[in-house]
Amino acid sequence: MAADPGTLPQPQSDPAELERALGSVIAQRVREYRLQLGLTVGQLAQLSGLSKGMLSKMENAQASPSLATLARLSGALSVPVTAFFRGLDEERDVLFVKAGQGLEVMHKGSRAGHRYQMLGSMRGPQKRMEPLLVTLMERTEVFPAYQHPGTELIYMLAGKMEYSYGSATYLLEPGDALQFNGEVTHGPSQLQSLPIQFLSVKAYGAVTGP
């Protein structure tokens, strides 16, 4: 199937040069997203079901991944497949997601009745933001503990839950907001009124500009 001209640039030189540029950009993106999650090559290999050797070659632009390989990495790194091509075409300043059409992602520790929808993934060399719409429809007695780089903001939309942050616990109801350092252990501790829905926005790295 022919490449969508709106997705990839039209070649300005021979195909071999374009292939080298493509491999180089994919290598940079895979390494960038892996390091942002604090994963080793071996850990990413285990999560994606790929060999450590293949991943090492990809990150050094010594191997050209197939779409199936990129799809596996997409799931393991929780980024859309198109994120691996950033740098080849002009960056887009706007991401528009219609209601109910957020990208379904498998969140670490997610269980049946827990739904995570990615509302956008705009990334740059010095900033990164990850907005998620989280819907919890079933009560569970075991809750995963989360830790990640950067800052997180939770805005409660529906339901009622207790949310733990370090040794503190907060009761969150519709309209409540909680902002915190993602490196401190956090997560829901008790689901009191279902269904629960909240917006989670994670910000990573330094933001430049005024």
Backbone as a chain_set.jsonl record, in Angstrom:
{"seq": "MAADPGTLPQPQSDPAELERALGSVIAQRVREYRLQLGLTVGQLAQLSGLSKGMLSKMENAQASPSLATLARLSGALSVPVTAFFRGLDEERDVLFVKAGQGLEVMHKGSRAGHRYQMLGSMRGPQKRMEPLLVTLMERTEVFPAYQHPGTELIYMLAGKMEYSYGSATYLLEPGDALQFNGEVTHGPSQLQSLPIQFLSVKAYGAVTGP", "coords": {"N": [[0.855, -1.191, 0.0], [0.561, 2.212, -0.833], [2.389, 4.957, 0.608], [0.873, 7.448, 2.66], [0.818, 10.642, 1.439], [0.4, 12.764, 3.119], [1.39, 12.006, 5.495], [4.106, 11.141, 5.43], [7.114, 12.75, 4.239], [7.612, 13.879, 0.861], [10.044, 12.258, -1.095], [13.183, 13.794, -1.437], [15.483, 12.993, -2.505], [17.39, 10.088, -3.381], [15.819, 6.822, -2.845], [17.281, 5.256, -1.003], [18.573, 7.092, 0.618], [16.409, 8.304, 1.854], [15.433, 6.114, 3.279], [17.51, 5.716, 5.086], [17.29, 8.09, 6.548], [14.76, 7.738, 7.66], [15.211, 5.438, 9.27], [17.034, 6.526, 11.08], [15.516, 8.509, 12.412], [13.474, 6.958, 13.592], [15.044, 5.41, 15.295], [15.964, 7.376, 17.09], [13.522, 8.18, 18.251], [12.545, 5.803, 19.477], [14.521, 5.301, 21.398], [14.315, 7.688, 22.866], [11.64, 7.574, 23.941], [11.839, 5.233, 25.426], [13.778, 5.883, 27.385], [12.427, 7.955, 28.665], [10.533, 6.563, 30.076], [12.123, 5.246, 31.8], [13.178, 2.722, 31.199], [15.235, -0.143, 30.572], [17.019, -1.53, 27.727], [16.649, -4.273, 27.756], [14.369, -4.545, 29.4], [12.418, -3.241, 27.86], [12.436, -4.923, 25.684], [11.337, -7.23, 26.799], [8.753, -6.319, 27.464], [7.708, -5.712, 24.943], [7.95, -8.027, 23.529], [9.986, -8.428, 21.748], [13.313, -9.167, 20.557], [16.263, -8.516, 22.49], [18.556, -7.97, 21.058], [17.558, -7.152, 18.554], [16.232, -4.772, 19.269], [18.405, -3.276, 20.138], [19.811, -2.964, 17.746], [17.933, -1.468, 16.333], [17.862, 0.943, 17.813], [20.314, 1.896, 17.218], [20.115, 2.472, 14.625], [20.622, 0.403, 12.855], [18.936, -1.442, 11.876], [15.895, -1.798, 10.087], [12.721, -1.388, 11.256], [9.683, -3.318, 10.951], [6.18, -2.573, 10.267], [4.672, -4.132, 11.975], [6.471, -4.574, 14.055], [6.796, -1.954, 14.991], [4.216, -1.565, 15.896], [4.136, -3.287, 18.099], [6.023, -2.017, 19.735], [4.722, 0.383, 20.064], [2.534, -0.336, 21.709], [3.943, -1.202, 23.992], [5.276, 1.1, 24.825], [3.266, 2.887, 25.112], [2.564, 4.862, 23.187], [1.34, 6.403, 20.155], [1.691, 4.778, 16.946], [2.445, 6.59, 14.984], [4.009, 8.361, 16.388], [6.63, 7.548, 16.262], [7.598, 8.555, 13.926], [7.989, 11.229, 14.139], [9.708, 14.163, 13.399], [10.351, 13.616, 10.874], [8.392, 14.836, 9.354], [6.594, 17.958, 9.257], [5.964, 19.355, 12.435], [2.854, 19.158, 14.143], [0.718, 21.57, 15.573], [-1.661, 21.273, 16.818], [-3.872, 18.99, 18.355], [-6.747, 17.162, 17.919], [-9.356, 15.536, 19.436], [-12.246, 13.753, 19.136], [-15.185, 13.409, 21.203], [-15.232, 10.467, 23.097], [-13.486, 9.149, 21.415], [-10.856, 8.795, 22.129], [-7.558, 7.34, 22.116], [-7.39, 4.003, 23.015], [-5.521, 2.717, 25.67], [-3.3, 0.418, 27.282], [-2.816, 0.598, 30.54], [-0.246, 0.523, 33.015], [-0.767, -1.923, 35.409], [-3.475, -1.963, 35.011], [-6.89, -3.127, 35.198], [-9.752, -5.291, 34.625], [-12.625, -3.427, 33.806], [-11.401, -1.028, 34.138], [-10.68, 1.77, 32.344], [-8.595, 3.433, 30.059], [-8.027, 6.258, 28.214], [-6.128, 7.777, 25.791], [-5.78, 11.179, 25.228], [-4.254, 12.674, 23.593], [-0.923, 13.2, 22.295], [1.355, 15.109, 22.276], [4.59, 15.902, 21.624], [7.836, 17.247, 22.305], [11.291, 18.359, 21.963], [11.98, 19.383, 24.485], [9.797, 19.261, 26.105], [6.904, 17.526, 27.297], [3.659, 16.262, 27.3], [1.03, 14.347, 28.7], [-2.159, 13.576, 28.413], [-4.806, 11.809, 29.923], [-7.956, 10.185, 29.924], [-9.557, 8.703, 32.46], [-11.541, 5.986, 33.362], [-13.233, 4.275, 35.802], [-15.019, 1.492, 36.346], [-15.575, -0.737, 37.842], [-15.381, -2.034, 41.127], [-12.464, -2.696, 43.042], [-10.314, -4.436, 45.268], [-7.62, -4.411, 45.326], [-5.11, -2.214, 44.56], [-2.949, -0.767, 42.166], [0.281, 0.721, 42.713], [1.584, 3.75, 41.648], [4.387, 5.309, 40.058], [6.232, 7.85, 38.484], [8.215, 9.954, 36.294], [8.177, 13.6, 36.458], [5.298, 15.839, 36.75], [1.935, 15.461, 37.906], [-1.502, 16.118, 37.266], [-4.681, 15.702, 38.561], [-8.064, 15.823, 37.746], [-11.185, 15.631, 38.96], [-14.072, 14.182, 37.577], [-16.412, 12.596, 37.798], [-18.143, 10.492, 40.191], [-16.66, 9.144, 43.24], [-13.782, 8.903, 45.204], [-11.068, 7.711, 47.264], [-7.807, 8.885, 47.254], [-4.451, 8.046, 47.321], [-1.389, 9.54, 48.272], [1.85, 9.235, 48.77], [2.136, 9.158, 52.218], [-0.252, 10.337, 52.687], [-3.843, 10.76, 52.302], [-6.482, 11.583, 50.11], [-9.803, 12.708, 49.662], [-11.578, 12.581, 46.791], [-13.908, 14.278, 44.833], [-16.392, 15.167, 42.312], [-15.181, 17.947, 40.506], [-13.018, 18.428, 42.152], [-9.461, 18.937, 42.379], [-6.157, 17.646, 42.128], [-2.769, 18.028, 42.4], [0.547, 16.859, 41.927], [3.887, 15.568, 42.664], [5.085, 13.206, 40.498], [6.947, 11.249, 41.169], [6.591, 10.383, 43.699], [5.006, 7.723, 45.393], [1.735, 6.887, 44.337], [-1.877, 6.649, 43.853], [-5.275, 5.324, 43.375], [-6.965, 4.496, 46.401], [-9.324, 3.716, 47.55], [-12.397, 3.001, 46.088], [-15.26, 4.694, 46.19], [-17.761, 5.593, 45.124], [-19.194, 4.53, 42.254], [-19.864, 4.919, 38.667], [-16.429, 6.008, 38.328], [-14.758, 8.796, 37.093], [-12.014, 10.556, 35.811], [-9.781, 13.183, 34.801], [-6.469, 12.826, 33.937], [-3.467, 14.452, 33.808], [-0.238, 14.366, 32.799], [2.886, 15.966, 33.06], [6.041, 16.272, 31.68], [9.525, 17.001, 31.995], [11.278, 20.115, 31.194], [9.677, 23.213, 30.548], [9.932, 25.549, 27.995], [10.153, 29.021, 27.039], [8.022, 32.02, 27.27]], "CA": [[0.0, 0.0, 0.0], [1.372, 3.413, -0.961], [2.429, 5.809, 1.796], [0.04, 8.632, 2.625], [1.701, 11.794, 1.276], [0.223, 13.704, 4.214], [2.046, 11.484, 6.681], [5.544, 11.139, 5.231], [7.504, 13.747, 3.261], [7.971, 13.398, -0.456], [11.493, 12.121, -1.158], [13.921, 14.825, -2.145], [16.684, 12.368, -3.058], [17.158, 8.694, -3.723], [15.118, 6.054, -1.801], [18.206, 4.772, 0.019], [18.817, 8.188, 1.559], [15.188, 8.451, 2.64], [15.364, 4.986, 4.199], [18.466, 5.984, 6.167], [16.71, 9.145, 7.389], [13.663, 7.113, 8.394], [15.795, 4.595, 10.306], [17.666, 7.379, 12.088], [14.473, 9.154, 13.206], [12.84, 5.921, 14.414], [16.017, 5.057, 16.332], [15.943, 8.441, 18.096], [12.245, 8.184, 18.968], [12.455, 4.616, 20.332], [15.407, 5.518, 22.543], [13.751, 8.792, 23.643], [10.481, 7.133, 24.708], [12.294, 4.217, 26.385], [14.438, 6.569, 28.496], [11.427, 8.724, 29.402], [9.858, 5.632, 30.977], [13.112, 4.654, 32.688], [13.333, 1.307, 30.873], [16.436, -0.617, 29.9], [16.726, -2.216, 26.469], [16.133, -5.591, 28.11], [12.999, -4.417, 29.912], [11.536, -2.935, 26.732], [12.358, -6.145, 24.883], [10.392, -8.128, 27.469], [7.407, -5.743, 27.357], [7.253, -5.69, 23.556], [8.058, -9.353, 22.914], [11.047, -8.395, 20.744], [14.605, -9.577, 21.092], [17.125, -7.431, 22.94], [19.472, -7.666, 19.966], [16.835, -6.385, 17.542], [16.02, -3.422, 19.791], [19.698, -2.594, 20.14], [20.095, -2.58, 16.349], [17.01, -0.4, 15.963], [18.261, 2.189, 18.463], [21.557, 2.332, 16.575], [19.775, 2.649, 13.212], [21.242, -0.678, 12.095], [17.869, -2.32, 11.392], [14.658, -1.088, 9.771], [11.604, -2.154, 11.828], [8.444, -3.451, 10.191], [5.034, -1.957, 10.927], [4.281, -5.014, 13.075], [7.406, -4.304, 15.143], [6.442, -0.646, 15.546], [2.956, -1.726, 16.628], [4.493, -3.866, 19.405], [6.675, -0.969, 20.522], [3.677, 1.349, 20.372], [1.82, -0.821, 22.879], [4.836, -1.277, 25.156], [5.667, 2.442, 25.243], [2.036, 3.691, 25.24], [2.566, 5.99, 22.256], [0.817, 5.982, 18.855], [2.722, 4.384, 15.988], [2.907, 7.781, 14.273], [4.987, 9.094, 17.2], [7.982, 7.134, 15.886], [7.999, 9.257, 12.707], [8.15, 12.653, 14.396], [11.03, 14.611, 12.984], [10.387, 13.466, 9.419], [7.507, 15.814, 8.748], [6.356, 19.159, 10.037], [5.233, 19.121, 13.666], [1.519, 19.716, 14.199], [0.535, 22.317, 16.799], [-2.982, 21.017, 17.369], [-4.396, 17.631, 18.359], [-8.177, 17.231, 18.172], [-9.919, 14.208, 19.698], [-13.692, 13.809, 19.342], [-15.668, 12.744, 22.407], [-15.326, 9.013, 23.021], [-12.584, 8.596, 20.41], [-9.482, 8.749, 22.6], [-6.863, 6.084, 21.868], [-7.405, 3.071, 24.146], [-4.176, 2.276, 26.027], [-3.176, -0.486, 28.419], [-2.048, 1.265, 31.586], [0.403, -0.39, 33.948], [-1.603, -2.286, 36.543], [-4.898, -1.842, 34.704], [-7.687, -4.324, 35.406], [-11.064, -5.268, 33.978], [-13.439, -2.347, 34.326], [-10.596, 0.185, 34.186], [-10.496, 2.206, 30.967], [-7.687, 4.555, 29.91], [-8.082, 6.8, 26.864], [-5.159, 8.833, 25.515], [-6.437, 12.301, 24.573], [-3.285, 13.367, 22.753], [0.462, 12.895, 22.627], [2.194, 16.116, 21.629], [5.903, 15.82, 22.243], [8.876, 18.092, 21.745], [12.609, 18.024, 22.526], [12.148, 19.818, 25.867], [8.555, 19.191, 26.871], [6.045, 16.399, 26.968], [2.436, 16.24, 28.084], [0.261, 13.134, 28.455], [-3.491, 13.626, 29.006], [-5.562, 10.564, 29.905], [-9.283, 10.142, 30.522], [-9.602, 7.438, 33.194], [-12.885, 5.598, 33.793], [-13.225, 3.086, 36.648], [-16.413, 1.039, 36.382], [-15.724, -1.871, 38.751], [-14.65, -1.892, 42.387], [-11.432, -3.697, 43.281], [-9.693, -4.266, 46.584], [-6.167, -4.321, 45.141], [-4.821, -1.071, 43.718], [-1.529, -0.626, 41.838], [0.946, 1.95, 43.148], [2.231, 4.337, 40.483], [5.479, 6.269, 40.17], [6.701, 8.243, 37.161], [8.847, 11.278, 36.318], [7.343, 14.748, 36.154], [4.194, 16.284, 37.592], [0.624, 14.99, 37.458], [-2.694, 16.817, 37.728], [-5.922, 14.929, 38.464], [-9.283, 16.614, 37.874], [-12.274, 14.669, 39.149], [-15.25, 14.466, 36.767], [-17.6, 11.877, 38.276], [-17.882, 9.481, 41.209], [-16.035, 9.529, 44.504], [-12.731, 7.948, 45.554], [-9.943, 8.137, 48.08], [-6.583, 8.807, 46.456], [-3.285, 8.08, 48.204], [-0.159, 10.166, 47.787], [2.779, 9.024, 49.869], [1.444, 8.728, 53.433], [-1.492, 11.102, 52.804], [-5.006, 10.295, 51.543], [-7.375, 12.686, 49.759], [-11.118, 12.337, 49.167], [-11.806, 13.322, 45.555], [-15.275, 14.31, 44.331], [-16.451, 15.972, 41.091], [-14.726, 19.334, 40.636], [-11.78, 18.489, 42.92], [-8.209, 18.81, 41.631], [-5.005, 17.243, 42.929], [-1.53, 18.11, 41.623], [1.605, 16.299, 42.771], [5.128, 15.056, 42.075], [4.834, 11.83, 40.088], [7.943, 10.306, 41.673], [6.1, 9.867, 44.979], [4.018, 6.662, 45.164], [0.372, 7.401, 44.367], [-2.889, 5.838, 43.181], [-6.535, 5.175, 44.104], [-6.883, 3.578, 47.539], [-10.669, 3.189, 47.779], [-13.415, 3.496, 45.161], [-16.445, 4.81, 47.037], [-18.978, 5.759, 44.341], [-18.929, 4.219, 40.848], [-18.558, 4.914, 38.012], [-15.518, 7.108, 38.617], [-14.072, 9.29, 35.894], [-11.195, 11.734, 36.067], [-8.772, 13.556, 33.816], [-5.109, 12.779, 34.465], [-2.534, 15.118, 32.895], [1.157, 14.267, 33.243], [3.798, 16.869, 32.376], [7.422, 15.822, 31.866], [10.595, 17.85, 31.481], [11.203, 21.565, 31.357], [8.929, 23.961, 29.534], [10.644, 26.756, 27.639], [9.318, 30.08, 26.501], [7.502, 32.931, 28.286]], "C": [[0.885, 1.232, 0.0], [1.299, 4.245, 0.298], [1.531, 7.008, 1.596], [0.931, 9.856, 2.51], [1.537, 12.828, 2.367], [0.929, 13.262, 5.47], [3.565, 11.549, 6.579], [5.913, 12.167, 4.168], [7.767, 13.113, 1.91], [9.486, 13.337, -0.562], [12.128, 13.216, -1.988], [15.202, 14.277, -2.759], [16.366, 10.918, -3.334], [16.52, 7.945, -2.558], [16.032, 5.584, -0.68], [18.468, 5.847, 1.071], [17.602, 8.405, 2.448], [15.06, 7.335, 3.673], [16.323, 5.182, 5.373], [17.921, 7.048, 7.12], [15.588, 8.59, 8.252], [14.192, 6.265, 9.547], [16.401, 5.399, 11.436], [16.628, 8.022, 12.999], [13.788, 8.143, 14.12], [13.758, 5.526, 15.565], [15.993, 6.089, 17.462], [14.661, 8.395, 18.928], [12.142, 6.997, 19.925], [13.308, 4.815, 21.584], [14.843, 6.605, 23.463], [12.6, 8.327, 24.531], [10.865, 6.088, 25.749], [12.912, 4.893, 27.619], [13.446, 7.384, 29.321], [10.675, 7.855, 30.397], [10.828, 4.946, 31.937], [13.343, 3.177, 32.452], [14.703, 1.018, 30.281], [16.029, -1.269, 28.585], [16.121, -3.586, 26.752], [14.693, -5.547, 28.602], [12.011, -4.116, 28.793], [11.375, -4.152, 25.83], [11.325, -7.104, 25.486], [8.957, -7.628, 27.323], [6.844, -5.849, 25.946], [7.275, -7.058, 22.891], [9.087, -9.409, 21.804], [12.368, -8.818, 21.381], [15.416, -8.349, 21.483], [18.072, -7.002, 21.83], [18.805, -6.817, 18.889], [16.623, -4.954, 18.0], [17.313, -2.612, 19.783], [20.058, -2.118, 18.733], [19.196, -1.436, 15.909], [17.456, 0.934, 16.539], [19.566, 2.737, 17.895], [21.388, 2.484, 15.067], [20.461, 1.618, 12.324], [20.215, -1.652, 11.542], [16.62, -1.489, 11.171], [13.474, -1.91, 10.283], [10.412, -2.22, 10.885], [7.327, -2.734, 10.93], [4.561, -2.803, 12.104], [5.175, -4.785, 14.296], [7.088, -2.971, 15.807], [5.145, -0.717, 16.342], [3.224, -2.316, 18.014], [5.127, -2.815, 20.312], [5.669, 0.102, 20.939], [2.912, 0.945, 21.629], [2.674, -0.812, 24.135], [5.173, 0.108, 25.709], [4.477, 3.384, 25.429], [2.101, 4.979, 24.422], [1.953, 5.513, 20.947], [1.955, 5.638, 17.91], [3.295, 5.601, 15.272], [3.953, 8.571, 15.053], [6.413, 8.751, 16.81], [8.492, 7.877, 14.651], [8.166, 10.754, 12.926], [9.58, 13.07, 14.121], [11.178, 14.472, 11.484], [9.518, 14.516, 8.732], [7.315, 16.989, 9.676], [5.539, 18.837, 11.275], [3.861, 19.788, 13.603], [1.327, 20.394, 15.557], [-0.778, 22.004, 17.49], [-3.32, 19.534, 17.274], [-5.867, 17.721, 18.752], [-8.727, 15.823, 18.307], [-11.409, 14.367, 19.975], [-14.073, 13.024, 20.6], [-15.807, 11.24, 22.185], [-14.359, 8.367, 22.062], [-11.119, 8.63, 20.833], [-8.87, 7.381, 22.373], [-6.866, 5.219, 23.123], [-5.974, 2.597, 24.422], [-4.257, 1.322, 27.208], [-2.257, 0.166, 29.435], [-1.438, 0.229, 32.511], [-0.499, -0.653, 35.145], [-3.086, -2.221, 36.265], [-5.605, -3.181, 34.832], [-8.998, -4.201, 34.643], [-11.916, -4.186, 34.624], [-12.686, -1.042, 34.495], [-10.271, 0.577, 32.746], [-9.619, 3.451, 30.924], [-7.698, 4.997, 28.443], [-7.077, 7.943, 26.723], [-5.85, 9.935, 24.721], [-5.49, 13.108, 23.703], [-1.885, 13.02, 23.198], [1.362, 13.85, 21.865], [3.52, 16.189, 22.345], [6.881, 16.743, 21.546], [10.193, 17.759, 22.411], [12.754, 18.393, 23.99], [10.856, 19.789, 26.668], [7.727, 18.006, 26.391], [4.826, 16.436, 27.879], [1.63, 15.01, 27.702], [-1.087, 13.234, 29.149], [-4.232, 12.304, 28.845], [-6.939, 10.786, 30.524], [-9.432, 8.759, 31.14], [-11.028, 7.182, 33.666], [-12.794, 4.278, 34.553], [-14.669, 2.656, 36.873], [-16.661, -0.114, 37.332], [-14.851, -1.677, 39.977], [-13.635, -3.021, 42.524], [-10.775, -3.41, 44.62], [-8.179, -4.127, 46.495], [-5.878, -3.2, 44.148], [-3.322, -1.008, 43.422], [-0.984, 0.692, 42.368], [1.748, 2.474, 41.968], [3.367, 5.263, 40.891], [5.951, 6.586, 38.759], [7.38, 9.603, 37.266], [7.807, 12.377, 36.113], [6.25, 15.018, 37.167], [2.881, 15.77, 37.027], [-0.472, 15.844, 38.068], [-3.895, 15.915, 37.504], [-7.095, 15.873, 38.664], [-10.461, 15.654, 37.869], [-13.524, 15.103, 38.372], [-16.519, 13.824, 37.312], [-17.192, 10.856, 39.32], [-17.192, 10.049, 42.433], [-14.999, 8.475, 44.87], [-11.738, 8.576, 46.514], [-8.675, 7.893, 47.269], [-5.386, 8.991, 47.378], [-2.1, 8.736, 47.508], [0.851, 10.108, 48.924], [2.026, 8.49, 51.074], [0.106, 9.444, 53.626], [-2.592, 10.492, 51.932], [-5.959, 11.462, 51.329], [-8.693, 12.123, 49.233], [-11.436, 13.208, 47.955], [-13.245, 13.147, 45.084], [-15.301, 15.198, 43.099], [-16.088, 17.431, 41.33], [-13.444, 19.481, 41.422], [-10.571, 18.304, 42.004], [-7.078, 18.467, 42.588], [-3.775, 17.26, 42.024], [-0.376, 17.667, 42.504], [2.808, 15.864, 41.941], [4.94, 13.577, 41.763], [5.809, 10.812, 40.638], [7.577, 9.754, 43.054], [4.994, 8.846, 44.683], [2.602, 7.203, 45.328], [-0.573, 6.448, 43.649], [-4.174, 5.784, 43.985], [-6.362, 4.188, 45.26], [-8.24, 2.983, 47.877], [-11.639, 3.845, 46.806], [-14.738, 3.509, 45.908], [-17.748, 4.894, 46.256], [-18.662, 5.597, 42.858], [-20.1, 4.657, 39.973], [-17.748, 6.159, 38.375], [-14.834, 7.517, 37.316], [-13.277, 10.535, 36.254], [-10.203, 11.95, 34.934], [-7.419, 13.565, 34.502], [-4.169, 13.392, 33.422], [-1.141, 15.049, 33.491], [2.011, 15.2, 32.4], [5.223, 16.443, 32.716], [8.402, 16.86, 31.329], [10.326, 19.316, 31.69], [10.416, 22.185, 30.216], [9.653, 25.265, 29.267], [9.666, 27.802, 27.124], [8.774, 30.947, 27.612], [6.445, 32.287, 29.145]], "O": [[1.858, 1.296, 0.752], [0.278, 4.252, 0.986], [1.432, 7.534, 0.488], [1.737, 10.098, 3.407], [2.407, 13.68, 2.55], [1.063, 14.04, 6.415], [4.238, 11.96, 7.524], [5.109, 12.435, 3.275], [8.109, 11.933, 1.83], [10.159, 14.283, -0.153], [11.678, 13.527, -3.091], [15.924, 14.997, -3.448], [15.202, 10.555, -3.502], [16.651, 8.366, -1.408], [15.608, 5.517, 0.474], [18.573, 5.553, 2.261], [17.736, 8.658, 3.645], [14.632, 7.572, 4.802], [15.993, 4.855, 6.514], [18.064, 6.935, 8.338], [15.474, 8.928, 9.43], [13.69, 6.354, 10.668], [16.305, 5.02, 12.603], [16.82, 8.081, 14.213], [13.545, 8.432, 15.292], [13.295, 5.33, 16.688], [16.0, 5.731, 18.64], [14.698, 8.55, 20.148], [11.7, 7.161, 21.062], [12.865, 4.529, 22.696], [14.884, 6.471, 24.686], [12.568, 8.634, 25.722], [10.286, 6.053, 26.834], [12.608, 4.524, 28.754], [13.598, 7.496, 30.537], [10.228, 8.339, 31.437], [10.413, 4.158, 32.787], [13.667, 2.444, 33.386], [15.264, 1.85, 29.568], [14.849, -1.53, 28.35], [15.19, -4.011, 26.068], [13.889, -6.414, 28.258], [10.906, -4.657, 28.768], [10.3, -4.382, 25.275], [10.537, -7.713, 24.761], [8.045, -8.421, 27.086], [5.643, -6.052, 25.768], [6.695, -7.243, 21.821], [9.072, -10.337, 20.995], [12.506, -8.82, 22.604], [15.276, -7.28, 20.888], [18.359, -5.816, 21.675], [19.408, -5.877, 18.371], [16.808, -4.019, 17.222], [17.315, -1.422, 19.464], [20.55, -1.004, 18.554], [19.637, -0.535, 15.195], [17.435, 1.948, 15.842], [19.88, 3.913, 18.076], [22.363, 2.607, 14.325], [20.835, 1.912, 11.188], [20.569, -2.585, 10.821], [16.311, -0.59, 11.954], [13.243, -3.017, 9.796], [10.163, -1.291, 10.116], [7.496, -2.331, 12.081], [4.102, -2.267, 13.113], [4.699, -4.8, 15.431], [7.107, -2.861, 17.033], [4.987, -0.017, 17.343], [2.611, -1.895, 18.995], [4.813, -2.73, 21.499], [5.759, 0.658, 22.034], [2.669, 1.772, 22.508], [2.199, -0.46, 25.214], [5.338, 0.273, 26.918], [4.643, 4.53, 25.846], [1.737, 6.051, 24.905], [2.031, 4.323, 20.643], [3.064, 6.151, 18.058], [4.49, 5.646, 14.983], [4.7, 9.357, 14.471], [7.318, 9.563, 17.001], [9.686, 7.836, 14.357], [8.458, 11.48, 11.976], [10.533, 12.419, 14.551], [12.027, 15.126, 10.878], [9.864, 15.021, 7.664], [7.843, 16.99, 10.789], [4.534, 18.131, 11.19], [3.736, 20.884, 13.055], [1.733, 19.846, 16.582], [-0.993, 22.422, 18.628], [-3.087, 18.899, 16.245], [-6.2, 18.287, 19.793], [-8.583, 15.007, 17.397], [-11.798, 15.036, 20.933], [-13.372, 12.096, 21.004], [-16.419, 10.798, 21.214], [-14.391, 7.147, 21.895], [-10.231, 8.508, 19.989], [-9.569, 6.37, 22.429], [-6.399, 5.651, 24.177], [-5.291, 2.128, 23.511], [-5.169, 1.41, 28.031], [-1.052, 0.273, 29.209], [-2.034, -0.818, 32.763], [-0.942, 0.28, 35.814], [-3.89, -2.403, 37.179], [-5.011, -4.236, 34.608], [-9.314, -3.149, 34.087], [-11.927, -4.044, 35.847], [-13.26, -0.051, 34.947], [-9.656, -0.198, 32.014], [-9.859, 4.411, 31.655], [-7.413, 4.205, 27.546], [-7.156, 8.944, 27.435], [-6.435, 9.674, 23.67], [-5.889, 14.124, 23.133], [-1.671, 12.597, 24.334], [2.048, 13.454, 20.923], [3.576, 16.499, 23.535], [6.772, 16.991, 20.345], [10.22, 16.952, 23.34], [13.566, 17.788, 24.691], [10.831, 20.253, 27.808], [7.837, 17.556, 25.251], [4.954, 16.621, 29.089], [1.547, 14.66, 26.525], [-1.17, 13.001, 30.355], [-4.279, 11.745, 27.749], [-7.072, 11.488, 31.526], [-9.433, 7.755, 30.427], [-11.65, 8.042, 34.29], [-12.33, 3.276, 34.009], [-15.446, 3.367, 37.511], [-17.812, -0.449, 37.613], [-13.716, -1.211, 39.876], [-13.915, -4.165, 42.165], [-10.697, -2.257, 45.046], [-7.527, -3.765, 47.474], [-6.355, -3.239, 43.013], [-2.508, -1.178, 44.33], [-1.719, 1.675, 42.459], [2.51, 1.727, 41.353], [3.314, 5.915, 41.934], [6.058, 5.687, 37.925], [7.147, 10.333, 38.229], [6.696, 12.116, 35.653], [6.268, 14.502, 38.284], [2.726, 15.655, 35.812], [-0.393, 16.246, 39.229], [-4.11, 15.419, 36.398], [-7.128, 16.636, 39.63], [-10.7, 14.951, 36.887], [-13.976, 16.241, 38.492], [-17.585, 14.44, 37.291], [-16.048, 10.402, 39.346], [-17.143, 11.262, 42.639], [-15.299, 7.281, 44.851], [-11.584, 9.796, 46.574], [-8.497, 6.83, 46.674], [-5.31, 9.967, 48.124], [-1.847, 8.515, 46.324], [0.733, 10.83, 49.914], [1.343, 7.471, 50.969], [-0.595, 9.195, 54.607], [-2.313, 9.798, 50.954], [-6.216, 12.238, 52.249], [-8.698, 11.173, 48.451], [-11.551, 14.428, 48.076], [-13.739, 12.027, 44.951], [-14.335, 15.918, 42.848], [-16.617, 18.073, 42.238], [-12.823, 20.543, 41.382], [-10.644, 17.611, 40.99], [-7.047, 18.943, 43.722], [-3.747, 16.581, 40.998], [-0.305, 18.035, 43.676], [2.761, 15.8, 40.712], [4.665, 12.782, 42.662], [5.532, 9.614, 40.583], [8.173, 8.784, 43.521], [4.146, 9.079, 43.822], [2.291, 7.881, 46.307], [-0.135, 5.551, 42.928], [-4.18, 6.157, 45.158], [-5.691, 3.166, 45.114], [-8.319, 1.883, 48.423], [-11.706, 5.069, 46.703], [-15.282, 2.452, 46.225], [-18.751, 4.322, 46.682], [-17.955, 6.417, 42.273], [-21.222, 4.761, 40.467], [-18.302, 7.213, 38.685], [-14.39, 6.67, 36.541], [-13.783, 11.447, 36.909], [-9.84, 11.021, 34.212], [-7.236, 14.228, 35.523], [-4.087, 12.91, 32.293], [-0.888, 15.605, 34.56], [1.885, 15.231, 31.176], [5.571, 16.273, 33.885], [8.132, 17.517, 30.324], [9.316, 19.718, 32.267], [10.484, 21.735, 29.072], [9.958, 26.01, 30.198], [8.511, 27.505, 26.816], [9.02, 30.666, 28.785], [5.909, 32.928, 30.049]]}, "num_chains": 1, "name": "protein.A"}
